[in-house]
Amino acid sequence: MTCLATDQACIQKAEKTGSAVILTDASGKEVSRRPAAASSVESGGSATQERATPASRLRAGEGAWANYDFIPGERPLMSDDFSKDVIGDFPRRLEASEGNAELVIWKNERWLQLSGRRNKFYVSAGSPLPSRWTLEFELVSDGGECWLYPSGEESGDYLRFSGRHDGGLKRADGRDVGTSGYADSLRNTPFTARVMVDGRYVKAYVNERRVVNIPNLDYTRGDKVLFYCDGTTEEPLLVRNIRLASGGRKLYDALEESGRVATQGIFFDVGSDRIRPESSPTLKEIGQMLTEHATLRLVIEGHTDNTGAAASNLALSQKRADAVRAYLLESNGVDASRLKAKGMGQTVPAVPNTTPEGRQQNRRVELVKQP
């Protein structure tokens, strides 16, 4: 369904029917898309403008998200939603190795369908992985498993994700670690898998639940991660929205060194200033930083990529910066004079907007230290 970006009635009608939404400006030019799934998310910036959401309705830090501690790497190494690939092809930005895989449309979205017993492909960083990195992707499984080898080859420990259980880690010697058991709770339901590596320390998550917490991962760092997905023609696996990123230092350390730091862990609903609950770890870290350093004063900057109208991007970036400020004031009891909010829109890109990784890196919230 196609809707004006400002036509809330049209957007809400499409969402109720489960349809994907193409958002346009007044001239009919496409500025953004909402997928059919209800979990549409953007980090940093957006190309469309919608109503502001009061801080009292924010869900970050509540319920199951209160103890969620995944923070995505701030610099994307490889990010792909398959939007530039042809249906029926294998995605050009992934490295095929073995098996039967092709792009399909499932519930109005692009997915990589893996229907053989030995489906293998690589997600490449383009250079040796840093000591700290993160990986995120969405998976649909009717029982088959996806195994992730951080070494980039079938050696060392590997992570397991499946619709039959939340996830776990398999040691190189065959021992299971961290597997949550077989509950069938995720079968045929899209879920987000996340991996956070710091040296040999690895944590893995399924949606908001941490399923692996191991301090001694057995792996050798290479320049890619191997996906080994075991599906069948009758029960294929589906994968999409893959993001591999480098990790970084604590926010305060980076802020002290350069006077500003970009975050990639604050997420908003598409075209909205409503903060997503996945933002909880980053917001918690900022709140702790403000509490521990009572004289610290910050400007919260909202930034977008260059997709869509510049005026809309500027307006929405201001609303998002305001929303983050409101959340921090409400949740941490910070004096209002210590925090300012400023929308920058697309005016200060961190990197060129010529690649998916670049556009994603430009959709960000930056913290700027004030005297």
NUDREN-410924 format. One record per residue (C-alpha): residue number from 1; residue in three letters; x, y, z. Coordinates in steps of 0.001 Angstrom, whole numbers. Example, Ala and Ser with C-alpha at 12.3 -4.5 7.8 and 13.67 -1.06 7.14 Angstrom:
! NUDREN-410924
<atom num="1" residuo="ALA" px="12300" py="-4500" pz="7800"/>
<atom num="2" residuo="SER" px="13670" py="-1060" pz="7140"/>
//
This chain:
! NUDREN-410924
<atom num="1" residuo="MET" px="0" py="0" pz="0"/>
<atom num="2" residuo="THR" px="1205" py="3523" pz="-793"/>
<atom num="3" residuo="CYS" px="598" py="6350" pz="1695"/>
<atom num="4" residuo="LEU" px="1668" py="9934" pz="2138"/>
<atom num="5" residuo="ALA" px="4262" py="10076" pz="4913"/>
<atom num="6" residuo="THR" px="1964" py="12449" pz="6818"/>
<atom num="7" residuo="ASP" px="-1253" py="10428" pz="6275"/>
<atom num="8" residuo="GLN" px="-1604" py="8660" pz="9619"/>
<atom num="9" residuo="ALA" px="-5021" py="7163" pz="8758"/>
<atom num="10" residuo="CYS" px="-3611" py="5454" pz="5658"/>
<atom num="11" residuo="ILE" px="-542" py="4180" pz="7531"/>
<atom num="12" residuo="GLN" px="-2600" py="2808" pz="10419"/>
<atom num="13" residuo="LYS" px="-5002" py="1083" pz="8020"/>
<atom num="14" residuo="ALA" px="-2096" py="-638" pz="6251"/>
<atom num="15" residuo="GLU" px="-587" py="-1755" pz="9548"/>
<atom num="16" residuo="LYS" px="-3912" py="-3240" pz="10706"/>
<atom num="17" residuo="THR" px="-4144" py="-5306" pz="7526"/>
<atom num="18" residuo="GLY" px="-515" py="-6446" pz="7819"/>
<atom num="19" residuo="SER" px="496" py="-4768" pz="4570"/>
<atom num="20" residuo="ALA" px="3859" py="-3263" pz="3742"/>
<atom num="21" residuo="VAL" px="3683" py="531" pz="3309"/>
<atom num="22" residuo="ILE" px="5489" py="2695" pz="756"/>
<atom num="23" residuo="LEU" px="5728" py="6224" pz="2179"/>
<atom num="24" residuo="THR" px="5800" py="9138" pz="-289"/>
<atom num="25" residuo="ASP" px="6101" py="12898" pz="-147"/>
<atom num="26" residuo="ALA" px="3513" py="15264" pz="-1622"/>
<atom num="27" residuo="SER" px="4960" py="14859" pz="-5121"/>
<atom num="28" residuo="GLY" px="4574" py="11082" pz="-5000"/>
<atom num="29" residuo="LYS" px="8300" py="10396" pz="-4568"/>
<atom num="30" residuo="GLU" px="9090" py="7405" pz="-2355"/>
<atom num="31" residuo="VAL" px="10902" py="8481" pz="817"/>
<atom num="32" residuo="SER" px="10758" py="5328" pz="2955"/>
<atom num="33" residuo="ARG" px="9145" py="1939" pz="3424"/>
<atom num="34" residuo="ARG" px="7523" py="200" pz="6346"/>
<atom num="35" residuo="PRO" px="7809" py="-3604" pz="6228"/>
<atom num="36" residuo="ALA" px="4740" py="-5711" pz="6920"/>
<atom num="37" residuo="ALA" px="6149" py="-6985" pz="10198"/>
<atom num="38" residuo="ALA" px="5303" py="-4911" pz="13257"/>
<atom num="39" residuo="SER" px="8912" py="-4707" pz="14386"/>
<atom num="40" residuo="SER" px="10076" py="-2090" pz="11886"/>
<atom num="41" residuo="VAL" px="13131" py="-365" pz="13318"/>
<atom num="42" residuo="GLU" px="15589" py="2342" pz="12350"/>
<atom num="43" residuo="SER" px="18710" py="3468" pz="14154"/>
<atom num="44" residuo="GLY" px="19631" py="7117" pz="14274"/>
<atom num="45" residuo="GLY" px="17728" py="8880" pz="11479"/>
<atom num="46" residuo="SER" px="14884" py="8507" pz="9053"/>
<atom num="47" residuo="ALA" px="13475" py="10021" pz="5884"/>
<atom num="48" residuo="THR" px="9897" py="10606" pz="7029"/>
<atom num="49" residuo="GLN" px="8072" py="12556" pz="9686"/>
<atom num="50" residuo="GLU" px="5290" py="11371" pz="12017"/>
<atom num="51" residuo="ARG" px="3697" py="12396" pz="15297"/>
<atom num="52" residuo="ALA" px="5925" py="12698" pz="18349"/>
<atom num="53" residuo="THR" px="5511" py="10049" pz="21049"/>
<atom num="54" residuo="PRO" px="5422" py="11321" pz="24653"/>
<atom num="55" residuo="ALA" px="8280" py="10189" pz="26872"/>
<atom num="56" residuo="SER" px="5743" py="8516" pz="29185"/>
<atom num="57" residuo="ARG" px="5060" py="5904" pz="26479"/>
<atom num="58" residuo="LEU" px="8670" py="4890" pz="25911"/>
<atom num="59" residuo="ARG" px="9309" py="1209" pz="26553"/>
<atom num="60" residuo="ALA" px="13107" py="1120" pz="26724"/>
<atom num="61" residuo="GLY" px="14370" py="-374" pz="29974"/>
<atom num="62" residuo="GLU" px="11033" py="-1949" pz="30873"/>
<atom num="63" residuo="GLY" px="10048" py="-5587" pz="31379"/>
<atom num="64" residuo="ALA" px="12321" py="-8141" pz="29729"/>
<atom num="65" residuo="TRP" px="14450" py="-5341" pz="28287"/>
<atom num="66" residuo="ALA" px="15571" py="-4195" pz="31737"/>
<atom num="67" residuo="ASN" px="18451" py="-6718" pz="31791"/>
<atom num="68" residuo="TYR" px="19129" py="-6773" pz="28055"/>
<atom num="69" residuo="ASP" px="22749" py="-5696" pz="27496"/>
<atom num="70" residuo="PHE" px="23497" py="-5998" pz="23769"/>
<atom num="71" residuo="ILE" px="25139" py="-2886" pz="22303"/>
<atom num="72" residuo="PRO" px="25743" py="-3002" pz="18519"/>
<atom num="73" residuo="GLY" px="29122" py="-2089" pz="17082"/>
<atom num="74" residuo="GLU" px="29267" py="1514" pz="15974"/>
<atom num="75" residuo="ARG" px="30947" py="1022" pz="12582"/>
<atom num="76" residuo="PRO" px="29169" py="-1255" pz="10076"/>
<atom num="77" residuo="LEU" px="31535" py="-3626" pz="8278"/>
<atom num="78" residuo="MET" px="28837" py="-5314" pz="6169"/>
<atom num="79" residuo="SER" px="25149" py="-4493" pz="6149"/>
<atom num="80" residuo="ASP" px="22644" py="-5901" pz="3660"/>
<atom num="81" residuo="ASP" px="18852" py="-5998" pz="3428"/>
<atom num="82" residuo="PHE" px="18963" py="-7495" pz="-121"/>
<atom num="83" residuo="SER" px="17058" py="-4510" pz="-1520"/>
<atom num="84" residuo="LYS" px="19430" py="-4193" pz="-4507"/>
<atom num="85" residuo="ASP" px="19350" py="-7878" pz="-5479"/>
<atom num="86" residuo="VAL" px="17109" py="-9701" pz="-7946"/>
<atom num="87" residuo="ILE" px="14548" py="-12146" pz="-6600"/>
<atom num="88" residuo="GLY" px="15700" py="-15674" pz="-7438"/>
<atom num="89" residuo="ASP" px="19403" py="-14724" pz="-7278"/>
<atom num="90" residuo="PHE" px="21948" py="-15216" pz="-4531"/>
<atom num="91" residuo="PRO" px="22778" py="-11883" pz="-2797"/>
<atom num="92" residuo="ARG" px="25830" py="-10339" pz="-4406"/>
<atom num="93" residuo="ARG" px="27307" py="-9016" pz="-1169"/>
<atom num="94" residuo="LEU" px="27440" py="-12436" pz="485"/>
<atom num="95" residuo="GLU" px="29960" py="-15137" pz="-450"/>
<atom num="96" residuo="ALA" px="28326" py="-18399" pz="-1510"/>
<atom num="97" residuo="SER" px="30064" py="-21627" pz="-562"/>
<atom num="98" residuo="GLU" px="27713" py="-24593" pz="-773"/>
<atom num="99" residuo="GLY" px="24038" py="-25551" pz="-937"/>
<atom num="100" residuo="ASN" px="20804" py="-24245" pz="-2415"/>
<atom num="101" residuo="ALA" px="20011" py="-20610" pz="-1644"/>
<atom num="102" residuo="GLU" px="18011" py="-17892" pz="-3410"/>
<atom num="103" residuo="LEU" px="16169" py="-14677" pz="-2654"/>
<atom num="104" residuo="VAL" px="12399" py="-14977" pz="-2196"/>
<atom num="105" residuo="ILE" px="9489" py="-12784" pz="-1133"/>
<atom num="106" residuo="TRP" px="7870" py="-13955" pz="2096"/>
<atom num="107" residuo="LYS" px="5176" py="-11839" pz="3740"/>
<atom num="108" residuo="ASN" px="6049" py="-8907" pz="1470"/>
<atom num="109" residuo="GLU" px="9717" py="-8907" pz="2505"/>
<atom num="110" residuo="ARG" px="12958" py="-10098" pz="898"/>
<atom num="111" residuo="TRP" px="14538" py="-13148" pz="2518"/>
<atom num="112" residuo="LEU" px="17402" py="-15475" pz="1629"/>
<atom num="113" residuo="GLN" px="15814" py="-18931" pz="1448"/>
<atom num="114" residuo="LEU" px="18075" py="-21864" pz="2376"/>
<atom num="115" residuo="SER" px="16481" py="-25150" pz="1376"/>
<atom num="116" residuo="GLY" px="19321" py="-27681" pz="1278"/>
<atom num="117" residuo="ARG" px="20949" py="-29753" pz="4007"/>
<atom num="118" residuo="ARG" px="24344" py="-28098" pz="3635"/>
<atom num="119" residuo="ASN" px="23828" py="-24408" pz="2983"/>
<atom num="120" residuo="LYS" px="26987" py="-22406" pz="3580"/>
<atom num="121" residuo="PHE" px="27762" py="-18760" pz="2972"/>
<atom num="122" residuo="TYR" px="30154" py="-16160" pz="4355"/>
<atom num="123" residuo="VAL" px="29599" py="-12673" pz="5739"/>
<atom num="124" residuo="SER" px="32848" py="-10865" pz="5048"/>
<atom num="125" residuo="ALA" px="34279" py="-7922" pz="6993"/>
<atom num="126" residuo="GLY" px="36602" py="-7015" pz="4117"/>
<atom num="127" residuo="SER" px="39598" py="-7093" pz="6481"/>
<atom num="128" residuo="PRO" px="40535" py="-8992" pz="9661"/>
<atom num="129" residuo="LEU" px="37820" py="-8760" pz="12296"/>
<atom num="130" residuo="PRO" px="38649" py="-6462" pz="15229"/>
<atom num="131" residuo="SER" px="38815" py="-7851" pz="18759"/>
<atom num="132" residuo="ARG" px="35350" py="-6409" pz="19437"/>
<atom num="133" residuo="TRP" px="32576" py="-6985" pz="16935"/>
<atom num="134" residuo="THR" px="28854" py="-7677" pz="16705"/>
<atom num="135" residuo="LEU" px="26606" py="-9576" pz="14299"/>
<atom num="136" residuo="GLU" px="22831" py="-9272" pz="13896"/>
<atom num="137" residuo="PHE" px="20358" py="-10991" pz="11578"/>
<atom num="138" residuo="GLU" px="16752" py="-12137" pz="11385"/>
<atom num="139" residuo="LEU" px="15890" py="-15819" pz="11065"/>
<atom num="140" residuo="VAL" px="12787" py="-17901" pz="10363"/>
<atom num="141" residuo="SER" px="13056" py="-21623" pz="11071"/>
<atom num="142" residuo="ASP" px="10569" py="-24479" pz="11070"/>
<atom num="143" residuo="GLY" px="13010" py="-26673" pz="12976"/>
<atom num="144" residuo="GLY" px="16272" py="-26450" pz="11061"/>
<atom num="145" residuo="GLU" px="19335" py="-24805" pz="12579"/>
<atom num="146" residuo="CYS" px="21780" py="-22086" pz="11571"/>
<atom num="147" residuo="TRP" px="25297" py="-22551" pz="12934"/>
<atom num="148" residuo="LEU" px="27623" py="-19554" pz="13079"/>
<atom num="149" residuo="TYR" px="31361" py="-20161" pz="13034"/>
<atom num="150" residuo="PRO" px="33142" py="-16984" pz="14268"/>
<atom num="151" residuo="SER" px="36414" py="-18398" pz="12895"/>
<atom num="152" residuo="GLY" px="35073" py="-18205" pz="9350"/>
<atom num="153" residuo="GLU" px="35638" py="-21938" pz="8902"/>
<atom num="154" residuo="GLU" px="34341" py="-25151" pz="10424"/>
<atom num="155" residuo="SER" px="36649" py="-25122" pz="13421"/>
<atom num="156" residuo="GLY" px="36473" py="-24041" pz="17036"/>
<atom num="157" residuo="ASP" px="33272" py="-23205" pz="18908"/>
<atom num="158" residuo="TYR" px="30104" py="-22302" pz="17020"/>
<atom num="159" residuo="LEU" px="26750" py="-20713" pz="17873"/>
<atom num="160" residuo="ARG" px="23377" py="-22323" pz="17197"/>
<atom num="161" residuo="PHE" px="20057" py="-20653" pz="16388"/>
<atom num="162" residuo="SER" px="16785" py="-22407" pz="15542"/>
<atom num="163" residuo="GLY" px="13009" py="-22207" pz="15793"/>
<atom num="164" residuo="ARG" px="13129" py="-25292" pz="17996"/>
<atom num="165" residuo="HIS" px="15050" py="-23542" pz="20754"/>
<atom num="166" residuo="ASP" px="16317" py="-20083" pz="21549"/>
<atom num="167" residuo="GLY" px="19968" py="-20740" pz="20871"/>
<atom num="168" residuo="GLY" px="23219" py="-21894" pz="22359"/>
<atom num="169" residuo="LEU" px="26881" py="-22610" pz="21790"/>
<atom num="170" residuo="LYS" px="28544" py="-25846" pz="20752"/>
<atom num="171" residuo="ARG" px="32093" py="-26426" pz="21900"/>
<atom num="172" residuo="ALA" px="34666" py="-27770" pz="19472"/>
<atom num="173" residuo="ASP" px="34729" py="-30993" pz="21545"/>
<atom num="174" residuo="GLY" px="30963" py="-31491" pz="21147"/>
<atom num="175" residuo="ARG" px="29725" py="-30113" pz="24467"/>
<atom num="176" residuo="ASP" px="26605" py="-27936" pz="24520"/>
<atom num="177" residuo="VAL" px="26841" py="-24667" pz="26439"/>
<atom num="178" residuo="GLY" px="24035" py="-22214" pz="27029"/>
<atom num="179" residuo="THR" px="21342" py="-24013" pz="25009"/>
<atom num="180" residuo="SER" px="17956" py="-23129" pz="26478"/>
<atom num="181" residuo="GLY" px="16160" py="-26333" pz="25531"/>
<atom num="182" residuo="TYR" px="13547" py="-27291" pz="22967"/>
<atom num="183" residuo="ALA" px="10365" py="-25272" pz="23319"/>
<atom num="184" residuo="ASP" px="9191" py="-24785" pz="19710"/>
<atom num="185" residuo="SER" px="8337" py="-21213" pz="20714"/>
<atom num="186" residuo="LEU" px="9928" py="-19657" pz="17641"/>
<atom num="187" residuo="ARG" px="8934" py="-22030" pz="14876"/>
<atom num="188" residuo="ASN" px="7948" py="-20188" pz="11692"/>
<atom num="189" residuo="THR" px="8196" py="-16876" pz="13558"/>
<atom num="190" residuo="PRO" px="10774" py="-14234" pz="12585"/>
<atom num="191" residuo="PHE" px="13189" py="-13515" pz="15406"/>
<atom num="192" residuo="THR" px="16361" py="-11485" pz="15731"/>
<atom num="193" residuo="ALA" px="19637" py="-13199" pz="16593"/>
<atom num="194" residuo="ARG" px="22500" py="-11106" pz="17961"/>
<atom num="195" residuo="VAL" px="26124" py="-11920" pz="18785"/>
<atom num="196" residuo="MET" px="28550" py="-9709" pz="20714"/>
<atom num="197" residuo="VAL" px="32248" py="-10678" pz="20820"/>
<atom num="198" residuo="ASP" px="34908" py="-8984" pz="22958"/>
<atom num="199" residuo="GLY" px="38196" py="-10843" pz="22582"/>
<atom num="200" residuo="ARG" px="37263" py="-14367" pz="23648"/>
<atom num="201" residuo="TYR" px="34154" py="-13265" pz="25535"/>
<atom num="202" residuo="VAL" px="30933" py="-13984" pz="23625"/>
<atom num="203" residuo="LYS" px="27304" py="-13216" pz="24356"/>
<atom num="204" residuo="ALA" px="24394" py="-14231" pz="22142"/>
<atom num="205" residuo="TYR" px="20767" py="-13175" pz="22196"/>
<atom num="206" residuo="VAL" px="17431" py="-14202" pz="20717"/>
<atom num="207" residuo="ASN" px="15170" py="-11158" pz="20668"/>
<atom num="208" residuo="GLU" px="15477" py="-9732" pz="24196"/>
<atom num="209" residuo="ARG" px="16756" py="-12936" pz="25801"/>
<atom num="210" residuo="ARG" px="20453" py="-13653" pz="26387"/>
<atom num="211" residuo="VAL" px="21124" py="-17319" pz="25601"/>
<atom num="212" residuo="VAL" px="24946" py="-17483" pz="25680"/>
<atom num="213" residuo="ASN" px="27374" py="-15837" pz="28116"/>
<atom num="214" residuo="ILE" px="30817" py="-17432" pz="27743"/>
<atom num="215" residuo="PRO" px="34165" py="-15803" pz="28683"/>
<atom num="216" residuo="ASN" px="36416" py="-18246" pz="26794"/>
<atom num="217" residuo="LEU" px="35253" py="-18628" pz="23201"/>
<atom num="218" residuo="ASP" px="37515" py="-20970" pz="21239"/>
<atom num="219" residuo="TYR" px="38043" py="-19322" pz="17867"/>
<atom num="220" residuo="THR" px="40686" py="-17829" pz="15635"/>
<atom num="221" residuo="ARG" px="39885" py="-14384" pz="14273"/>
<atom num="222" residuo="GLY" px="39670" py="-14185" pz="10489"/>
<atom num="223" residuo="ASP" px="38035" py="-11766" pz="8075"/>
<atom num="224" residuo="LYS" px="34602" py="-13396" pz="7829"/>
<atom num="225" residuo="VAL" px="31900" py="-15351" pz="9648"/>
<atom num="226" residuo="LEU" px="30591" py="-18646" pz="8271"/>
<atom num="227" residuo="PHE" px="26840" py="-19372" pz="8226"/>
<atom num="228" residuo="TYR" px="26028" py="-23096" pz="8001"/>
<atom num="229" residuo="CYS" px="22241" py="-23504" pz="7766"/>
<atom num="230" residuo="ASP" px="20541" py="-26888" pz="7686"/>
<atom num="231" residuo="GLY" px="17151" py="-26699" pz="5984"/>
<atom num="232" residuo="THR" px="15065" py="-28812" pz="3605"/>
<atom num="233" residuo="THR" px="12842" py="-28173" pz="591"/>
<atom num="234" residuo="GLU" px="9790" py="-28732" pz="2807"/>
<atom num="235" residuo="GLU" px="11187" py="-26754" pz="5750"/>
<atom num="236" residuo="PRO" px="13573" py="-24076" pz="4439"/>
<atom num="237" residuo="LEU" px="15248" py="-21474" pz="6613"/>
<atom num="238" residuo="LEU" px="14942" py="-17764" pz="5889"/>
<atom num="239" residuo="VAL" px="17594" py="-15145" pz="6716"/>
<atom num="240" residuo="ARG" px="17616" py="-11369" pz="6218"/>
<atom num="241" residuo="ASN" px="18873" py="-8001" pz="7524"/>
<atom num="242" residuo="ILE" px="22452" py="-9052" pz="8209"/>
<atom num="243" residuo="ARG" px="24670" py="-6505" pz="9984"/>
<atom num="244" residuo="LEU" px="28302" py="-7124" pz="10918"/>
<atom num="245" residuo="ALA" px="29955" py="-4249" pz="12787"/>
<atom num="246" residuo="SER" px="33105" py="-3416" pz="14698"/>
<atom num="247" residuo="GLY" px="32777" py="-2783" pz="18425"/>
<atom num="248" residuo="GLY" px="34386" py="66" pz="20290"/>
<atom num="249" residuo="ARG" px="35342" py="1589" pz="23570"/>
<atom num="250" residuo="LYS" px="33019" py="2647" pz="26351"/>
<atom num="251" residuo="LEU" px="31132" py="5826" pz="25508"/>
<atom num="252" residuo="TYR" px="32777" py="7867" pz="28256"/>
<atom num="253" residuo="ASP" px="36303" py="6899" pz="27202"/>
<atom num="254" residuo="ALA" px="35606" py="7957" pz="23605"/>
<atom num="255" residuo="LEU" px="33895" py="11132" pz="24768"/>
<atom num="256" residuo="GLU" px="36860" py="12129" pz="26933"/>
<atom num="257" residuo="GLU" px="39305" py="11639" pz="24076"/>
<atom num="258" residuo="SER" px="37558" py="13474" pz="21260"/>
<atom num="259" residuo="GLY" px="34761" py="15451" pz="22894"/>
<atom num="260" residuo="ARG" px="32048" py="13626" pz="20947"/>
<atom num="261" residuo="VAL" px="30934" py="10042" pz="20393"/>
<atom num="262" residuo="ALA" px="28452" py="8481" pz="17959"/>
<atom num="263" residuo="THR" px="26052" py="5803" pz="19131"/>
<atom num="264" residuo="GLN" px="24510" py="3142" pz="16900"/>
<atom num="265" residuo="GLY" px="22480" py="1517" pz="19679"/>
<atom num="266" residuo="ILE" px="19544" py="3941" pz="19908"/>
<atom num="267" residuo="PHE" px="16678" py="2736" pz="17720"/>
<atom num="268" residuo="PHE" px="13393" py="4321" pz="16669"/>
<atom num="269" residuo="ASP" px="10250" py="3099" pz="14962"/>
<atom num="270" residuo="VAL" px="10411" py="3821" pz="11242"/>
<atom num="271" residuo="GLY" px="9577" py="7434" pz="10495"/>
<atom num="272" residuo="SER" px="8948" py="8126" pz="14190"/>
<atom num="273" residuo="ASP" px="10638" py="9474" pz="17308"/>
<atom num="274" residuo="ARG" px="9382" py="6572" pz="19420"/>
<atom num="275" residuo="ILE" px="12406" py="4923" pz="21038"/>
<atom num="276" residuo="ARG" px="12546" py="1155" pz="20648"/>
<atom num="277" residuo="PRO" px="13172" py="-1097" pz="23685"/>
<atom num="278" residuo="GLU" px="16327" py="-2474" pz="22004"/>
<atom num="279" residuo="SER" px="17869" py="891" pz="22880"/>
<atom num="280" residuo="SER" px="17915" py="-8" pz="26582"/>
<atom num="281" residuo="PRO" px="21641" py="-912" pz="26924"/>
<atom num="282" residuo="THR" px="22932" py="2252" pz="25240"/>
<atom num="283" residuo="LEU" px="20522" py="4509" pz="27118"/>
<atom num="284" residuo="LYS" px="21480" py="2792" pz="30364"/>
<atom num="285" residuo="GLU" px="25181" py="3385" pz="29661"/>
<atom num="286" residuo="ILE" px="24535" py="7080" pz="28968"/>
<atom num="287" residuo="GLY" px="22490" py="7375" pz="32158"/>
<atom num="288" residuo="GLN" px="25233" py="5751" pz="34235"/>
<atom num="289" residuo="MET" px="27786" py="8063" pz="32660"/>
<atom num="290" residuo="LEU" px="25750" py="11120" pz="33636"/>
<atom num="291" residuo="THR" px="25283" py="9802" pz="37178"/>
<atom num="292" residuo="GLU" px="28955" py="8959" pz="37711"/>
<atom num="293" residuo="HIS" px="30196" py="12267" pz="36274"/>
<atom num="294" residuo="ALA" px="28005" py="14894" pz="37893"/>
<atom num="295" residuo="THR" px="29589" py="17830" pz="36062"/>
<atom num="296" residuo="LEU" px="29225" py="16293" pz="32597"/>
<atom num="297" residuo="ARG" px="27058" py="18347" pz="30223"/>
<atom num="298" residuo="LEU" px="25981" py="17045" pz="26814"/>
<atom num="299" residuo="VAL" px="24372" py="18106" pz="23575"/>
<atom num="300" residuo="ILE" px="22378" py="15214" pz="22092"/>
<atom num="301" residuo="GLU" px="22533" py="15435" pz="18306"/>
<atom num="302" residuo="GLY" px="20178" py="13598" pz="15965"/>
<atom num="303" residuo="HIS" px="21577" py="12718" pz="12517"/>
<atom num="304" residuo="THR" px="20063" py="11077" pz="9412"/>
<atom num="305" residuo="ASP" px="21256" py="9780" pz="6078"/>
<atom num="306" residuo="ASN" px="20338" py="11643" pz="2877"/>
<atom num="307" residuo="THR" px="17298" py="9536" pz="1970"/>
<atom num="308" residuo="GLY" px="14173" py="11640" pz="1575"/>
<atom num="309" residuo="ALA" px="13516" py="15348" pz="1916"/>
<atom num="310" residuo="ALA" px="16111" py="17376" pz="3803"/>
<atom num="311" residuo="ALA" px="13464" py="19399" pz="5665"/>
<atom num="312" residuo="SER" px="11701" py="16248" pz="6884"/>
<atom num="313" residuo="ASN" px="15000" py="14717" pz="7965"/>
<atom num="314" residuo="LEU" px="15886" py="17862" pz="9910"/>
<atom num="315" residuo="ALA" px="12518" py="17990" pz="11676"/>
<atom num="316" residuo="LEU" px="12537" py="14318" pz="12607"/>
<atom num="317" residuo="SER" px="16146" py="14392" pz="13808"/>
<atom num="318" residuo="GLN" px="15197" py="17202" pz="16212"/>
<atom num="319" residuo="LYS" px="12247" py="15193" pz="17536"/>
<atom num="320" residuo="ARG" px="14447" py="12165" pz="18040"/>
<atom num="321" residuo="ALA" px="17098" py="14154" pz="19877"/>
<atom num="322" residuo="ASP" px="14313" py="15624" pz="22038"/>
<atom num="323" residuo="ALA" px="12970" py="12120" pz="22757"/>
<atom num="324" residuo="VAL" px="16378" py="10856" pz="23908"/>
<atom num="325" residuo="ARG" px="16824" py="13912" pz="26139"/>
<atom num="326" residuo="ALA" px="13348" py="13426" pz="27634"/>
<atom num="327" residuo="TYR" px="14060" py="9763" pz="28332"/>
<atom num="328" residuo="LEU" px="17366" py="10484" pz="30072"/>
<atom num="329" residuo="LEU" px="15825" py="13237" pz="32194"/>
<atom num="330" residuo="GLU" px="12873" py="11074" pz="33173"/>
<atom num="331" residuo="SER" px="14830" py="7876" pz="33848"/>
<atom num="332" residuo="ASN" px="17912" py="9237" pz="35596"/>
<atom num="333" residuo="GLY" px="16817" py="12359" pz="37417"/>
<atom num="334" residuo="VAL" px="19384" py="14463" pz="35557"/>
<atom num="335" residuo="ASP" px="19180" py="18230" pz="35897"/>
<atom num="336" residuo="ALA" px="17639" py="19583" pz="32692"/>
<atom num="337" residuo="SER" px="20383" py="22189" pz="32331"/>
<atom num="338" residuo="ARG" px="22943" py="19414" pz="31690"/>
<atom num="339" residuo="LEU" px="21300" py="18161" pz="28497"/>
<atom num="340" residuo="LYS" px="20462" py="19941" pz="25261"/>
<atom num="341" residuo="ALA" px="18974" py="18449" pz="22079"/>
<atom num="342" residuo="LYS" px="19794" py="19461" pz="18525"/>
<atom num="343" residuo="GLY" px="18591" py="18018" pz="15233"/>
<atom num="344" residuo="MET" px="21202" py="17971" pz="12468"/>
<atom num="345" residuo="GLY" px="19274" py="16085" pz="9795"/>
<atom num="346" residuo="GLN" px="21515" py="15031" pz="6900"/>
<atom num="347" residuo="THR" px="23835" py="18044" pz="7109"/>
<atom num="348" residuo="VAL" px="26812" py="16386" pz="8834"/>
<atom num="349" residuo="PRO" px="27361" py="12872" pz="7411"/>
<atom num="350" residuo="ALA" px="30005" py="10832" pz="9219"/>
<atom num="351" residuo="VAL" px="30845" py="9041" pz="5963"/>
<atom num="352" residuo="PRO" px="29568" py="9235" pz="2352"/>
<atom num="353" residuo="ASN" px="25990" py="8034" pz="1823"/>
<atom num="354" residuo="THR" px="27023" py="5900" pz="-1155"/>
<atom num="355" residuo="THR" px="26779" py="2457" pz="491"/>
<atom num="356" residuo="PRO" px="24304" py="711" pz="2845"/>
<atom num="357" residuo="GLU" px="26994" py="723" pz="5544"/>
<atom num="358" residuo="GLY" px="27562" py="4431" pz="5060"/>
<atom num="359" residuo="ARG" px="23867" py="5320" pz="5260"/>
<atom num="360" residuo="GLN" px="23457" py="3184" pz="8355"/>
<atom num="361" residuo="GLN" px="26447" py="4811" pz="10022"/>
<atom num="362" residuo="ASN" px="24993" py="8241" pz="9258"/>
<atom num="363" residuo="ARG" px="21694" py="7366" pz="10996"/>
<atom num="364" residuo="ARG" px="22934" py="7991" pz="14489"/>
<atom num="365" residuo="VAL" px="22677" py="9863" pz="17771"/>
<atom num="366" residuo="GLU" px="25842" py="11697" pz="18783"/>
<atom num="367" residuo="LEU" px="26814" py="12942" pz="22241"/>
<atom num="368" residuo="VAL" px="28857" py="16138" pz="22350"/>
<atom num="369" residuo="LYS" px="30641" py="17202" pz="25509"/>
<atom num="370" residuo="GLN" px="30001" py="20784" pz="26634"/>
<atom num="371" residuo="PRO" px="32214" py="22989" pz="28853"/>
//
